[in-house]
Amino acid sequence: MSGVAPLRHLGRIRLVAVGINSVIGGGIFILPATVTALIGAAGLPAYAVAGVVVVGIGLTLASLAARHEASGGPYLYVHRAFGSFAGFQVGWLFCLARLTAMAGLMNGFAQYLGALAPWGTGLLPRTAMVLCCAGAVVGLNVAGIRHTSGAANLLAVVKVVPLVALGLAGLCFIRAERLVPTPFAPMDFLRAVLLLLYAFSGFEILTVPAEESLRPRRDLPFALIATILCVCAVYVLVHTAALGMLPGLGSDRAPLASAAGLIAGSAGRYAMTAIAAVSMAGCSLVSLVGATRLLYAMSSAGQIPAWMGALHAARRTPVAASLLVGGLATVMAIAGGYAELAAVSAGTRLLVFLACCLACLRPEREGPGLPGLGPRDPRAQGPERWGRIVALPSAVAIVALLSGVEPREAAAGMIGVGTGLILYLAARRGRRADKGEEAR
């Protein structure tokens, strides 16, 4: 690795903006229809259940973030708690989750724009829209953390203000009878909560660029909880409005654009479509930030080839990782569908969260390849204590939700784990070979 260090630039407000931009993306614009198709008006209680689980996970991650100064997030936490192999697998799963999330968001970007015209759903127009989104996202990430965080601040405002306005205005158009829950199958409810966790997740990305945060032990826990609470409020408001306004919500390809159309006519529909597309592009940008910064942390620990996470000397960003992840996500976005990519990403993230909950219950340890813990900040003891309390219940909830993963999605996750194992063994063999040559 080179001696280039990340630039510390992210304070509390910027971190919250990055968090909101990471969470509010494709999920809230598309999943209200998916959840309503599964369980109807019971989607509102499903949001509440998902929110409780997410708050527990957020407190757990806040506890872990309060103990560390180095970049890496879940990868670093599990590595320190359970060793190199467990850390590598979690880091690899995290990258897969961000990769599939980025692909799904770019797919959703094309889906929303394509809904404006009949020809927009064709393969060539969809491919062109995905490529435009990918080029903008990768270019911003390569440009540097200042450009990325600045874009995140702007995009957070651009997406949140119209969503809140839509939710508040929509309350005047709802019909109360559409909010009354109807009978549903328990497994369908579990499946709905699982999919909603995809819409809620993304906050974990805040723990990854710790070395680009001004005061990570104090600011990261604050940003995690603030992000989750803001997102919960926005999601419940928007889903309530959409559910009460749209009789055909379960089959709508662009539900929030349809809701905006009822309020403000065609101008509202076009405006919300543009906001949704920009929102998903911004969320894919933050997904790329998380994946590439994690590759940087793993390469710093010598668990993947150094070039994959190397920082550009002038820009101090992982350029090679940005091009690699961005290219793979583009191919997946063109070849796959939004629902499938969302489901795989949700299941993979749950495995990462489960490992973090278990890591929170173990004491930190020092070891080769691990950055030092450094001095504790007394003002971070509150998040640490709460995290230890909720870690076990959160782990139990995650195990229950994993039962809602479909067999084909579980198979995709196992393939990902197997691929990670192969990479880990190959990297380990390469390190042994290098040591043997040095010994000679």
HELIX and SHEET records of a PDB file:
HELIX    1   1 ARG A   12  VAL A   23  1                                  12    
HELIX    2   2 GLY A   26  ILE A   39  1                                  14    
HELIX    3   3 GLY A   40  ALA A   42  5                                   3    
HELIX    4   4 GLY A   43  ALA A   65  1                                  23    
HELIX    5   5 PRO A   74  PHE A   82  1                                   9    
HELIX    6   6 SER A   84  GLY A  114  1                                  31    
HELIX    7   7 PRO A  118  THR A  121  5                                   4    
HELIX    8   8 LEU A  123  ALA A  143  1                                  21    
HELIX    9   9 ILE A  145  GLY A  170  1                                  26    
HELIX   10  10 ALA A  176  LEU A  179  5                                   4    
HELIX   11  11 PRO A  186  PHE A  200  1                                  15    
HELIX   12  12 PHE A  203  THR A  207  5                                   5    
HELIX   13  13 ALA A  210  GLU A  212  5                                   3    
HELIX   14  14 PRO A  216  MET A  245  1                                  30    
HELIX   15  15 LEU A  249  SER A  251  5                                   3    
HELIX   16  16 PRO A  255  SER A  300  1                                  46    
HELIX   17  17 ALA A  306  GLY A  309  1                                   4    
HELIX   18  18 VAL A  319  ALA A  335  1                                  17    
HELIX   19  19 TYR A  338  CYS A  360  1                                  23    
HELIX   20  20 PRO A  378  ALA A  380  5                                   3    
HELIX   21  21 GLN A  381  LEU A  402  1                                  22    
HELIX   22  22 PRO A  407  ALA A  439  1                                  33    
END                                                                             
